Amino acid sequence: MRHSRGLITGSVLAASALALTALPSIAGAAPQSPADTLTAEAARAAEEMPAGALKAMQRDFGISAAEARERVAGEYRAGQLAPVLRKDLAGSYAGAWTTGATATLVVATTDRAEADTITAAGAKARVVEHSLRDLDAAKAALDRAAKKNDTTAAPVWYVDVRTNSVVVHASDPAKARSFVEASGADSDLVRVVKSAEKPRTYYDLRGGEAYYINNSGRCSIGFSVTRGSQQGFVTAGHCGRTGSSTTGYNRVAQGTFQGSSFPGNDYAWVATNSNWTATPYVRGSGGANVTVAGSTQAPVGSSICRSGSTTGWHCGTIQQHNTSVTYPQGTVSGVTRTTVCAEPGDSGGSYISGNQAQGVTSGGSGNCSSGGTTYYQPVNEILSVYGLTLRR
């Protein structure tokens, strides 16, 4: 059922206001509108950026502190508006992303009549041919085919909302096209691009710091969580199987994997013992605490930073959600593709945009010397599957 177009602007602003705390008004002055409140809260989120996060964005994006804050404010506004517009546009919705130095929100629709409504809500409109529902269906067909076909020559595919297509990366385009044909996906929706990318998981068997699995392999903590009174953390599924034991960075007994899924997915959670206390922090640049305030999904194009036990704190941008990637161990679907680098031992570590948790490191290609591409497992799926609550 379509929502009333006449309600869309109000619903966007009202939803934004529900998620925010209204600022106190000056005595005698008119109360702030929801739009003004959203703008004020976006500015506050930018000003409250931890110094380490601000410094990392300046380094990795080559921008000034003021430009970094302006971008974060824009991404905050986009993160609030995008999900409400998606709900209101329903079947005509074709994706959303941010663009430009100020992270302007762009929302795509297959219905030209919706363009003015999108603009009135504070975003740029893009009229396209295919809905996100159709693109997701084409990608789902590829995911099903990957269970029966070798995808080594076409290890990555994803929904690319900016080009309104499903993109398949392939070292052998001919084999990729055969894979697409075998899937039954609508070929008009799929683009095959030649790529030398060879994704791998970032699991390190040589030891180091962070946390250790069965006194041998090393991975990184994602985010602290609770389930009832039980404390613990989420991480990557390829780091350990259910029942595997963990020790902390200091080799003190820590916990046990309560659930793990890999391949197919790449998530797990570890229940910790009473020696360990869950905190709402991610280790940022220089070891500073970055506070986690929630887990609202950031739109494509948003800045995102990653924390890992091998390479520390690095930032980049979100390229595509709903990506499938083939590792030597099998295919993982539903991950997010980014420009952030990572290296072995960073697996399971945190991805955060602003103060919103996004996911845990799955794998990728390249390194932090020459750059690379990485994939993260969205955190909200992990919380939902295991009935966990993010510590914040």
Secondary structure, DSSP 8 states (H G I E B T S, - for coil): ----GGGHHHHHHHHHHHTS------TTS----HHHHHHHHHHHHHHT--HHHHHHHHHHHT--HHHHHHHHHHHHHHHHHHHHHHHHHGGGEEEEEEETTTTEEEEEES-GGGHHHHHHTTSEEEE-SS-HHHHHHHHHHHHHHHTTS--TTS-EEEEETTTTEEEEEESSHHHHHHHHHHHT--GGGEEEEE-----EE--BTT--SSEEETTTEEE---EEEEETTEEEEEE-GGG--TT-EEE-TT--EEEEEEEEE-SBS-EEEEEE-TT----SEEE-GGG-EEE--B-----BT-EEEEEETTTEEEEEEEEEEEEEEEETTEEEEEEEEES----TT-TT-EEEETTEEEEEEEEEEEETTTEEEEEEEEHHHHHHHHT-EE--
